[in-house]
Amino acid sequence: MNQLVVSLIVILMPGIMATIICDKLTNHSKWDSFKFGLYSLTLGMACYVCLQALTYVYDVFNAASLTFEDIQWSNLNIWSSALNGGSGLNAWEICVAVILSVPVAFFSSWLINFKIFNKLAQKLRVSSKFGDENLYSYYLNSQEIDWVYVRDRENGFTYQGRVVSHSETDTLQELVLSQVSVYGYEDSELYYDVPTIYISREIGKLVIEAIPTEILGVTDE
């Protein structure tokens, strides 16, 4: 492995760290290598931009006066190093950028999970897209979804419970419920109660209905 490759890996380390954290904190379809690399580059750039902004703030506080001419602006070495094949890297810049990758990843995850850009675009009537996740995940991630009926018509069951977690693959939809009551689909007869249940069915086999808590007469614990 030559010096150029090592230098590029070191430069991209903050972005790689931020992307790994975002991958763990957000719901999305599986990223291919191109998307992962692109997100690493973008988030890594965000880390270095944040570090540069902090450096400028430090320059302002250290200036003899607050006039623009008296402030000696300090530019990061990373900008010239990236253009010169990684030569002249500054270790402290990389280390601080790696530390900044954590808040950058948290902020990026907040933007994604709460769909800030999508909501802004909808308000501006630029787009009606709700996000990158599918409707199954989007529906179950909604804040108003807590107690649900899960209709399994094929097997003749209706499950009543609280959504704990869920996931989806190319062929399966998985769901974990707590405080579960299992009923017959046709006659709604109560069969039994269990603390938790794991349900896995082919895509499209389940119908999920939200239950208002006032109907159940329960409160959040």
C-alpha positions as CSV (number, residue, x, y, z in Angstrom):
1,M,0.0,0.0,0.0
2,N,1.7,3.2,-1.2
3,Q,1.8,6.5,0.7
4,L,-0.9,8.1,-1.4
5,V,-3.5,5.4,-0.6
6,V,-2.6,5.6,3.1
7,S,-2.9,9.4,3.1
8,L,-6.3,9.2,1.4
9,I,-7.5,6.7,4.0
10,V,-6.3,9.0,6.8
11,I,-8.0,12.0,5.2
12,L,-11.3,10.2,4.8
13,M,-11.2,8.7,8.3
14,P,-13.6,11.3,9.8
15,G,-16.1,10.8,7.0
16,I,-15.9,7.0,7.4
17,M,-16.5,7.3,11.1
18,A,-19.5,9.7,10.6
19,T,-21.0,7.4,7.9
20,I,-20.7,4.3,10.1
21,I,-22.5,6.1,12.9
22,C,-25.2,7.4,10.5
23,D,-25.7,3.9,9.2
24,K,-26.4,2.7,12.7
25,L,-28.8,5.5,13.7
26,T,-30.9,5.9,10.5
27,N,-33.5,3.7,8.7
28,H,-32.6,3.3,5.0
29,S,-32.2,0.8,2.3
30,K,-28.8,-0.9,2.1
31,W,-26.1,1.3,0.8
32,D,-23.8,0.0,-1.9
33,S,-20.1,0.8,-2.0
34,F,-20.6,3.9,-4.2
35,K,-23.1,5.4,-1.8
36,F,-21.0,4.6,1.2
37,G,-18.0,6.2,-0.4
38,L,-20.0,9.3,-1.5
39,Y,-21.5,9.8,2.0
40,S,-18.0,9.3,3.6
41,L,-16.6,12.0,1.3
42,T,-19.6,14.4,2.0
43,L,-19.6,13.9,5.8
44,G,-15.8,14.0,6.0
45,M,-15.9,17.4,4.2
46,A,-18.5,18.5,6.8
47,C,-16.2,17.6,9.6
48,Y,-13.3,19.6,8.1
49,V,-15.6,22.5,7.4
50,C,-16.7,22.5,11.1
51,L,-13.1,22.4,12.2
52,Q,-12.2,25.3,9.9
53,A,-15.1,27.3,11.3
54,L,-13.9,26.6,14.8
55,T,-10.4,27.7,13.8
56,Y,-11.7,31.0,12.4
57,V,-13.6,31.6,15.7
58,Y,-10.3,31.0,17.5
59,D,-8.6,33.5,15.2
60,V,-11.3,36.1,16.0
61,F,-10.9,35.8,19.8
62,N,-7.1,36.0,19.5
63,A,-7.1,39.1,17.3
64,A,-5.8,42.3,18.7
65,S,-9.0,44.0,17.4
66,L,-12.2,42.9,15.7
67,T,-11.5,44.7,12.5
68,F,-11.3,42.4,9.5
69,E,-7.8,43.6,8.5
70,D,-6.3,42.8,11.9
71,I,-7.5,39.2,12.0
72,Q,-4.9,36.7,10.8
73,W,-7.0,33.9,9.4
74,S,-5.6,30.4,9.8
75,N,-6.4,27.8,7.1
76,L,-6.2,24.1,7.7
77,N,-3.4,22.2,6.1
78,I,-5.9,19.6,5.0
79,W,-7.0,21.7,2.1
80,S,-3.6,21.9,0.5
81,S,-2.7,18.4,1.5
82,A,-5.7,17.0,-0.3
83,L,-4.6,18.7,-3.5
84,N,-1.0,17.6,-3.1
85,G,-1.6,13.9,-2.7
86,G,-1.6,13.9,1.1
87,S,1.7,15.6,1.7
88,G,1.9,17.9,4.7
89,L,-0.9,16.3,6.7
90,N,-1.3,17.7,10.2
91,A,-2.0,15.0,12.8
92,W,-4.0,17.3,15.1
93,E,-6.4,18.3,12.3
94,I,-7.2,14.6,11.6
95,C,-7.7,13.8,15.3
96,V,-10.0,16.7,15.9
97,A,-11.9,16.0,12.7
98,V,-12.5,12.4,13.9
99,I,-13.8,13.7,17.2
100,L,-16.1,16.1,15.3
101,S,-17.4,13.2,13.3
102,V,-19.6,12.2,16.2
103,P,-21.6,15.4,16.5
104,V,-21.7,15.7,12.7
105,A,-23.1,12.2,12.4
106,F,-25.7,12.9,15.2
107,F,-26.8,16.1,13.4
108,S,-27.0,14.3,10.1
109,S,-29.0,11.5,11.6
110,W,-31.4,14.0,13.1
111,L,-31.9,15.6,9.7
112,I,-32.6,12.2,8.2
113,N,-34.7,10.7,10.9
114,F,-37.0,13.7,11.3
115,K,-36.9,14.3,7.5
116,I,-36.1,18.0,7.9
117,F,-35.2,18.5,4.2
118,N,-38.3,16.7,3.0
119,K,-40.6,18.7,5.3
120,L,-39.0,21.9,4.1
121,A,-39.4,20.9,0.5
122,Q,-43.0,20.0,1.1
123,K,-43.6,23.4,2.7
124,L,-42.0,25.1,-0.3
125,R,-44.0,22.8,-2.6
126,V,-40.7,21.6,-4.2
127,S,-41.4,17.9,-3.5
128,S,-44.0,15.6,-2.0
129,K,-41.4,12.8,-1.3
130,F,-41.5,11.6,2.3
131,G,-38.0,10.2,2.5
132,D,-35.7,7.4,1.3
133,E,-37.3,4.7,3.4
134,N,-40.3,2.6,2.2
135,L,-43.8,3.1,3.4
136,Y,-43.7,0.2,5.8
137,S,-40.8,1.7,7.8
138,Y,-42.2,5.2,7.4
139,Y,-45.6,4.2,8.8
140,L,-44.2,2.3,11.8
141,N,-41.7,5.0,12.6
142,S,-44.4,7.6,12.9
143,Q,-44.7,9.1,16.4
144,E,-48.4,8.4,16.6
145,I,-47.9,4.7,16.0
146,D,-47.9,2.8,19.3
147,W,-50.7,0.2,19.8
148,V,-51.6,-1.6,16.6
149,Y,-53.7,-4.4,15.2
150,V,-51.7,-6.7,12.9
151,R,-54.1,-8.6,10.6
152,D,-52.7,-12.0,9.4
153,R,-55.6,-13.1,7.2
154,E,-53.7,-16.0,5.6
155,N,-53.1,-17.7,9.0
156,G,-56.3,-16.5,10.6
157,F,-54.9,-14.3,13.4
158,T,-55.2,-10.8,14.6
159,Y,-52.4,-9.5,16.9
160,Q,-53.0,-6.6,19.2
161,G,-49.8,-5.1,20.8
162,R,-47.3,-2.3,21.0
163,V,-44.7,-1.9,18.3
164,V,-41.2,-2.6,19.7
165,S,-39.1,-2.9,16.5
166,H,-39.4,-3.8,12.9
167,S,-37.3,-4.4,9.8
168,E,-37.8,-5.3,6.2
169,T,-35.8,-7.2,3.6
170,D,-36.4,-7.7,-0.1
171,T,-38.8,-10.6,0.7
172,L,-39.8,-10.4,4.3
173,Q,-41.5,-7.9,6.7
174,E,-40.6,-8.5,10.4
175,L,-42.2,-7.0,13.4
176,V,-41.8,-7.4,17.2
177,L,-44.8,-6.5,19.5
178,S,-45.1,-6.4,23.3
179,Q,-48.1,-6.8,25.6
180,V,-49.7,-9.0,22.9
181,S,-53.2,-10.4,22.7
182,V,-53.8,-12.9,19.9
183,Y,-57.3,-13.1,18.4
184,G,-59.0,-15.1,15.7
185,Y,-59.2,-13.2,12.5
186,E,-62.8,-14.1,11.6
187,D,-64.5,-14.2,15.0
188,S,-62.2,-11.9,17.0
189,E,-62.2,-14.5,19.8
190,L,-59.3,-14.0,22.3
191,Y,-57.0,-17.0,22.1
192,Y,-54.2,-16.1,24.5
193,D,-51.9,-13.3,25.8
194,V,-48.1,-13.2,25.6
195,P,-45.5,-10.6,26.7
196,T,-43.8,-10.4,23.3
197,I,-44.2,-11.9,19.9
198,Y,-42.0,-11.9,16.7
199,I,-43.9,-11.9,13.4
200,S,-42.3,-12.6,10.1
201,R,-44.3,-12.7,6.8
202,E,-43.8,-12.2,3.1
203,I,-44.1,-8.6,2.0
204,G,-47.7,-7.6,1.7
205,K,-49.1,-10.4,3.8
206,L,-49.8,-8.2,6.9
207,V,-52.3,-5.4,7.4
208,I,-51.3,-3.0,10.2
209,E,-53.9,-0.7,11.8
210,A,-53.1,2.0,14.4
211,I,-55.3,1.9,17.6
212,P,-56.0,5.1,19.5
213,T,-55.0,4.7,23.1
214,E,-58.3,6.1,24.3
215,I,-60.1,3.1,22.7
216,L,-57.8,0.7,24.7
217,G,-58.0,2.7,27.9
218,V,-54.3,2.5,28.5
219,T,-51.6,5.1,29.2
220,D,-48.0,5.2,28.3
221,E,-45.6,3.6,30.8
